[in-house]
Amino acid sequence: MSKLFLDSLEIQNFRCFKHFSVEQLGRVNLIVGKNSVGKSSLLESLWLYSNRGSVRTIRDILITRNEFHRRVLRSSLSEMENNEEMLTSTISHLFFEHKSIENNPISITIGPIGSEADKLSLTSGWYVTQSDADDLPRLREVSLDDLETANERVLVLAVGRGTSPRSLYRVESILRGSTIRNESEPASSNLIRANGLNDALISKLWATVALTDLEEDVIGALRIIIPQVDRVAVLGESGDTIILVKLKDGENRIPLRTLGDGMNRVFGIALALVNSKNGILLVDEIENGLHYTVQLELWRLILKVARRLNIQVFATTHNWDCIEAFQKATMEDPELGMLIRLENKKGKVVPTLFDEQELAIATREDI
């Protein structure tokens, strides 16, 4: 079997995780737990890691959570640069307990346990701009002694991996969505939030699989719900996309949305799955819109494609039917599945792991 994207995970200072670790991960991982325990934050940490700390990913996370300061989007560049409270309060949402950046830099680390060279780090702190020997502006970190007297200090997010040189990004550039150059090449990864994929991403992902063997995997997923599905087409441009389905023995093309939420959900999951080859797929609330009778077949498809295309999958659920379907599918394809239960114990998020055998006992006993 191909090597996993991550065989373990350690997170420090990201959102609700002061220090969190999972010693063993499976190829397909189902994450369960009560509301607000950190399931979605765990997916976001993995997305950030797989995208090498991309500032575009950071901005998307903040926007999706409505964590932008209300004045950010309507502020001019000069207003933003001169409003330290706006910058610190916005970027602080990424850090444990929303800590603000004061004198000491704050660091997030995400990566495999015991492999510092593979860990992603994001450190927020204050810098000043000064000219180098070629009279070009360079950022220099401010010492604690000089912080209070520093003129025109700049809030910076330093992003690095292991011992590699860190890339320095001005926080106001991140928030404004300015073009950022020289970012590390991300892994093949996709995140499906609870409300599904947007039109722009659907168009992009479909363009990579249309008229390839991977298209059949997507159509096969739709046949889990409606076996008569024959062909699929995605028309239009990003922001104005329509997905059409043709059924066997049918003359008309039918909009996918006409066929119900389940069809749209399965289409998005399958499309993102086949576009995550040699990478990672993240799905929040995977059971959304899906009747319990189709969940077993969907898990079977996910397990099969994940093995074939070397994909590691992480999904969350609140649904017991989804857990039972996952258990049945993983028992049929051993050594692939892992259930991770998150619990908050005295303010610390703690994982409990269930492999196929343990999960079988838990579901049989209705634990």
C-alpha positions in Angstrom: 0.0 0.0 0.0 1.3 3.5 -0.8 2.6 5.7 2.0 0.1 7.9 3.7 0.2 11.7 3.3 0.3 11.9 7.1 0.8 8.8 9.4 0.4 11.0 12.6 -0.5 14.5 13.5 0.6 17.1 16.0 -1.0 20.6 16.3 0.1 23.4 18.6 -1.6 26.8 19.1 -4.1 26.5 16.3 -7.7 27.6 17.2 -9.0 25.3 19.9 -5.8 23.1 20.0 -3.2 24.2 22.5 -1.4 20.9 22.1 -3.1 18.1 20.2 -1.7 14.9 18.8 -2.9 11.7 17.1 -0.3 9.0 17.1 -1.9 6.9 14.2 -3.9 7.9 11.2 -5.6 5.7 8.6 -6.1 6.1 4.9 -9.7 7.0 5.5 -10.4 8.8 8.8 -13.9 9.6 10.2 -13.9 12.3 12.9 -16.8 12.5 15.4 -17.5 14.5 18.5 -19.9 17.0 20.0 -20.5 20.4 18.5 -17.7 23.0 18.9 -15.2 20.3 20.0 -12.9 21.1 17.1 -13.8 18.8 14.2 -13.9 21.6 11.5 -10.8 23.2 13.0 -9.0 19.9 12.6 -9.9 19.8 8.9 -8.7 23.4 8.5 -5.4 22.6 10.1 -4.9 19.7 7.7 -5.9 22.0 4.8 -3.4 24.6 5.9 -0.7 22.0 6.2 -1.4 20.4 2.8 -1.3 23.9 1.2 2.0 24.7 2.8 0.6 27.6 4.8 -0.7 29.3 1.7 -1.9 32.8 2.5 -4.8 32.3 0.2 -5.8 29.4 2.4 -5.4 31.5 5.5 -7.6 34.2 4.0 -10.3 31.8 2.9 -10.4 30.3 6.4 -10.9 33.7 8.0 -13.6 34.7 5.4 -15.5 31.5 5.7 -15.7 31.9 9.5 -16.7 35.6 9.3 -13.6 36.5 11.2 -12.7 39.5 9.2 -12.9 42.7 11.2 -15.9 44.5 9.8 -13.8 47.4 8.7 -11.2 45.3 6.8 -13.0 44.9 3.4 -13.9 48.6 3.2 -10.6 50.0 4.4 -8.0 51.6 2.2 -4.4 50.2 2.3 -3.1 53.2 4.3 -6.0 52.9 6.8 -5.3 49.2 7.3 -1.6 49.6 7.6 -2.1 52.2 10.3 -4.7 50.3 12.3 -2.8 47.8 14.4 -5.9 46.8 16.3 -7.7 45.8 13.2 -4.8 43.6 12.0 -4.1 41.9 15.3 -7.7 41.2 16.1 -8.3 39.6 12.7 -5.2 37.4 12.5 -5.6 36.4 16.2 -8.6 34.2 15.3 -6.1 31.6 13.9 -4.3 31.2 17.3 -5.3 29.3 20.4 -7.9 31.2 22.5 -7.8 34.1 19.9 -4.7 35.5 21.6 -3.7 38.9 20.3 -0.1 39.6 19.2 1.5 41.8 21.8 5.2 41.8 22.6 6.1 38.1 22.0 5.7 36.4 18.7 3.1 33.6 18.6 3.6 30.4 16.6 1.4 27.7 15.2 2.9 24.3 14.2 1.2 21.5 12.3 2.7 18.3 11.1 3.7 14.7 11.8 4.8 13.7 15.3 8.6 13.5 15.8 9.4 15.0 12.4 10.4 18.6 12.9 11.6 18.9 9.3 8.1 18.2 8.0 6.2 20.5 10.3 4.6 23.7 9.1 5.0 26.8 11.2 3.2 30.1 11.1 4.6 32.8 13.4 3.0 36.2 13.8 5.2 39.1 15.0 6.3 42.7 14.5 8.9 43.8 11.9 10.3 47.1 10.6 11.2 47.9 7.0 14.8 48.9 6.3 17.0 49.2 3.2 19.7 46.6 2.4 23.0 47.2 0.7 21.3 47.5 -2.7 18.8 50.1 -1.2 16.0 47.6 -1.5 13.4 47.4 1.3 13.7 44.4 3.6 11.8 43.3 6.7 13.7 43.0 10.0 12.2 41.5 13.1 11.9 43.9 16.0 13.5 42.9 19.3 11.5 43.2 22.5 13.6 46.1 23.7 13.0 48.1 20.5 9.3 47.2 20.0 7.8 50.2 21.8 10.1 52.8 20.1 10.0 51.2 16.6 8.7 53.5 13.9 6.2 52.2 11.4 6.3 48.7 12.6 4.6 46.1 10.4 2.6 43.0 11.5 4.0 40.0 9.7 3.1 36.3 9.3 6.3 34.2 8.9 5.5 30.9 7.2 8.0 28.1 7.0 8.5 24.3 7.0 11.2 22.6 9.1 14.6 24.3 8.7 13.7 25.9 5.3 13.9 29.7 5.1 10.7 31.4 6.2 8.6 33.5 3.8 7.4 36.8 5.3 4.0 38.1 4.5 2.5 41.4 5.7 -0.8 40.7 7.4 -2.5 43.6 5.6 -1.5 42.0 2.2 -3.0 38.7 3.3 -6.3 40.2 4.4 -6.6 42.3 1.2 -6.0 39.3 -1.0 -2.9 40.9 -2.7 -1.0 38.8 -5.1 1.6 36.8 -3.2 4.6 35.3 -5.0 7.0 32.5 -4.2 4.6 30.4 -2.3 5.6 26.7 -1.9 4.0 24.2 -4.2 0.9 22.8 -2.4 0.0 19.2 -2.3 -3.0 17.9 -4.1 -5.8 18.7 -1.7 -9.4 19.7 -1.6 -11.7 20.8 1.2 -15.5 20.3 1.0 -17.3 22.4 3.5 -20.7 21.5 4.9 -22.5 23.6 2.2 -20.6 21.9 -0.6 -18.4 23.2 -3.4 -18.8 26.6 -5.1 -19.4 26.9 -8.9 -15.9 28.2 -9.6 -14.3 25.1 -8.0 -16.7 22.7 -9.6 -15.8 24.1 -13.1 -12.1 23.8 -12.3 -12.2 20.3 -11.0 -14.5 19.0 -13.8 -12.1 20.4 -16.4 -9.4 18.1 -15.1 -11.4 14.9 -15.3 -13.7 15.4 -18.3 -13.2 12.8 -21.0 -10.7 10.8 -18.7 -11.1 7.5 -16.9 -11.7 9.5 -13.7 -14.9 10.8 -15.1 -16.3 7.3 -14.7 -15.7 7.4 -11.0 -17.8 10.5 -10.7 -20.6 9.1 -12.8 -20.4 5.9 -10.8 -20.9 7.8 -7.6 -24.1 9.4 -9.0 -25.3 5.9 -9.9 -25.3 5.0 -6.2 -28.5 7.1 -5.9 -29.9 6.9 -9.5 -28.6 3.9 -11.4 -29.9 5.3 -14.7 -27.3 8.1 -14.9 -25.6 7.8 -18.2 -23.5 11.0 -18.8 -22.7 14.3 -17.1 -21.7 17.7 -18.4 -20.7 20.9 -16.6 -21.5 24.0 -18.7 -20.8 27.7 -18.2 -18.1 29.6 -16.6 -17.1 30.0 -12.9 -19.9 31.7 -11.0 -22.5 30.7 -13.6 -22.2 26.9 -13.8 -24.9 24.4 -14.5 -24.4 20.6 -14.1 -26.5 18.6 -16.5 -27.2 14.8 -16.3 -28.5 12.5 -19.0 -30.3 9.4 -18.0 -30.3 6.1 -19.9 -33.2 5.9 -22.3 -33.9 9.6 -21.7 -33.9 12.3 -24.3 -33.5 15.3 -22.1 -30.7 16.7 -20.1 -31.7 17.3 -16.5 -30.1 19.8 -14.2 -28.4 18.0 -11.4 -30.0 20.2 -8.8 -33.4 19.0 -10.0 -32.5 15.5 -8.8 -32.1 16.6 -5.1 -29.5 17.5 -2.5 -28.1 14.0 -2.3 -27.1 14.0 -5.9 -25.3 17.3 -5.6 -23.5 16.2 -2.4 -22.3 12.9 -3.9 -21.2 14.7 -7.1 -19.1 17.2 -5.1 -17.5 14.5 -3.0 -16.7 12.2 -5.9 -15.4 15.1 -8.0 -13.1 16.4 -5.2 -12.0 12.9 -4.4 -10.6 12.0 -7.9 -8.9 15.4 -8.0 -6.9 14.6 -4.8 -4.6 12.0 -6.3 -1.5 11.5 -4.2 -2.9 14.0 -1.7 -5.6 14.6 0.8 -9.4 15.1 0.7 -11.2 16.9 3.6 -15.0 16.7 3.9 -17.0 18.5 6.6 -20.3 16.9 7.7 -20.0 14.3 4.9 -23.6 12.9 5.5 -25.3 16.2 4.6 -28.1 15.6 2.2 -27.5 11.9 2.1 -30.2 9.3 3.0 -28.8 6.5 5.2 -29.4 3.9 2.5 -26.8 5.3 0.2 -24.0 6.0 2.7 -22.6 2.4 2.7 -22.1 2.5 -1.1 -20.5 5.9 -0.9 -18.0 4.8 1.7 -17.2 1.7 -0.4 -16.5 4.0 -3.4 -14.4 6.4 -1.3 -12.3 3.5 0.1 -11.8 2.0 -3.3 -10.7 5.2 -5.0 -8.6 6.3 -2.0 -6.6 3.1 -2.2 -6.3 3.2 -6.0 -5.3 6.9 -6.3 -3.2 7.1 -3.1 -5.5 9.6 -1.3 -5.8 10.2 2.4 -9.4 11.1 3.4 -10.6 13.0 6.5 -14.3 13.5 7.1 -16.5 14.6 9.9 -20.0 13.6 10.9 -22.7 13.9 13.6 -24.7 11.0 12.2 -24.8 7.5 13.7 -26.0 6.0 10.4 -22.9 7.4 8.8 -20.7 5.8 11.5 -22.4 2.4 11.0 -22.0 2.6 7.2 -18.3 3.6 7.6 -17.8 0.6 10.0 -19.4 -1.9 7.6 -17.3 -0.6 4.6 -14.0 -0.6 6.5 -14.6 -4.2 7.7 -14.9 -5.2 4.0 -11.6 -3.4 3.2 -9.3 -3.9 6.2 -6.5 -1.7 7.3 -7.9 1.4 5.6 -10.3 3.0 8.1 -9.8 4.8 11.4 -12.5 6.5 13.5 -11.3 9.4 15.7 -13.5 10.7 18.5 -12.7 14.2 19.8 -13.6 15.1 23.4 -13.0 18.3 25.4 -11.6 17.3 28.8 -11.0 20.2 31.1 -10.3 22.6 28.2 -8.1 20.2 26.3 -9.2 18.4 23.1 -8.3 14.7 23.4 -8.7 12.1 20.6 -9.7 8.5 21.1 -8.9 6.1 18.2 -11.0 3.2 16.9 -9.6 0.8 14.2 -11.9 -1.5 12.2 -12.1 -4.1 14.9 -12.8 -1.7 17.8 -15.3 0.2 15.8 -17.2 -3.0 15.0 -17.5 -3.6 18.7 -18.6 -0.1 19.4 -21.3 -0.1 16.8 -22.5 -3.6 17.7 -22.9 -2.5 21.3 -24.4 0.8 20.3 -21.7 2.7 22.2 
